[in-house]
């Protein structure tokens, strides 16, 4: 939980489908482990400490073992659901 966003329990990297492309994004979860927010742009590897690069890559690679999420749209509303290939 963060002070600024008290409903966020944790975050992780996930593969996210939006329209016609897939990217790795940070996804934020509520107390019920439901995704409630995500970064708008794909994540790129950057850090202030070169020693953190290996851990970031490990965390990003771990998202390939989880189900892909898809951004769904209905008017102004957006939410994430598990991606099902049609």
VENLIN-V351303 format. One record per backbone hydrogen bond with DSSP energy under -0.5 kcal/mol. CO is the residue of the C=O (numbers start at 1). NH is the residue of the N-H. If there is no record, write none. Layout:
co->{CO/CO}
nh->{NH/NH}
//
This chain:
co->{5/5/7/10/12/14/14/15/16/17/18/18/21/23/23/24/25/26/27/28/28/29/29/30/34/37/44/48/49/50/52/53/54/55/56/57/58/59/60/61/62/63/68/69/70/70/72/74/77/79/81}
nh->{2/8/9/29/27/16/25/69/23/71/20/21/18/16/25/43/14/39/12/36/37/9/10/33/30/28/46/50/52/53/56/57/58/59/60/61/62/63/63/64/65/66/83/17/72/81/79/77/74/72/70}
//
